[in-house]
Amino acid sequence: GQQLNQSPQSMFIQEGEDVSMNCTSSSIFNTWLWYKQDPGEGPVLLIALYKAGELTSNGRLTAQFGITRKDSFLNISASIPSDVGIYFCAGLRMNYGGSQGNLIFGKGTKLSVKP
Amino acid sequence: DSGVTQTPKHLITATGQRVTLRCSPRSGDLSVYWYQQSLDQGLQFLIQYYNGEERAKGNILERFSAQQFPDLHSELNLSSLELGDSALYFCASSNSGANVLTFGAGSRLTVL
């Protein structure tokens, strides 16, 4: 089945640091999405990417749709304490008939604050 | 508040039992998606309904079933529960495809 490999699995951040995470796949995706999940809540969409090579920002967050369409990257600049949580990448492909497939999620990157 | 309502928030039950999870989609959304989130598997797509009809099936076990009612709310039925069914179950809704899902807060199922 389709799999998304998300890394790192977890990371510790210090306030003010920049953070990077990525998602790779052996399959091509037409859309890449990045979600954030806070404890006790469902995932919330952060950024959606629709074109290979696209670079999109949402405040301090920047995400890129890889040129090969098999990967995506998320960067968080100047992290703040409320950035802690689990970040998920998700990919969407078109089915053979041209209809939209379903979202495939990575296993998440857990961001914690350095003690 | 995302506008997607899931009940119950927490549920503890025993192996072999049956439970029903409920989801009310965001106003105006015709599609409902169910996902299972366990510690080691991440978010796994189970099933999608659109305006009352099953639209797509993912990794949903035969012991699980779902339906979407005329008022667009959906129920996920889990039967003959096993320990491994313990997980967070999320419902998401959309009015324009899987790239714009709005998730509920989830139902946490614990099977003892």
HADDOCK unambig.tbl for C-alpha pairs under 7 A between the chains (distance, minus, plus):
assign (segid A and resid 40 and name CA) (segid B and resid 105 and name CA) 6.63 0.50 0.50
assign (segid A and resid 41 and name CA) (segid B and resid 105 and name CA) 4.44 0.50 0.50
assign (segid A and resid 41 and name CA) (segid B and resid 106 and name CA) 6.87 0.50 0.50
assign (segid A and resid 42 and name CA) (segid B and resid 103 and name CA) 5.38 0.50 0.50
assign (segid A and resid 42 and name CA) (segid B and resid 104 and name CA) 5.48 0.50 0.50
assign (segid A and resid 42 and name CA) (segid B and resid 105 and name CA) 4.46 0.50 0.50
assign (segid A and resid 42 and name CA) (segid B and resid 106 and name CA) 6.16 0.50 0.50
assign (segid A and resid 43 and name CA) (segid B and resid 103 and name CA) 6.14 0.50 0.50
assign (segid A and resid 44 and name CA) (segid B and resid 103 and name CA) 6.95 0.50 0.50
assign (segid A and resid 102 and name CA) (segid B and resid 98 and name CA) 6.12 0.50 0.50
assign (segid A and resid 103 and name CA) (segid B and resid 98 and name CA) 6.32 0.50 0.50
assign (segid A and resid 105 and name CA) (segid B and resid 43 and name CA) 5.94 0.50 0.50
assign (segid A and resid 106 and name CA) (segid B and resid 42 and name CA) 6.84 0.50 0.50
assign (segid A and resid 107 and name CA) (segid B and resid 41 and name CA) 6.59 0.50 0.50
assign (segid A and resid 107 and name CA) (segid B and resid 42 and name CA) 4.52 0.50 0.50
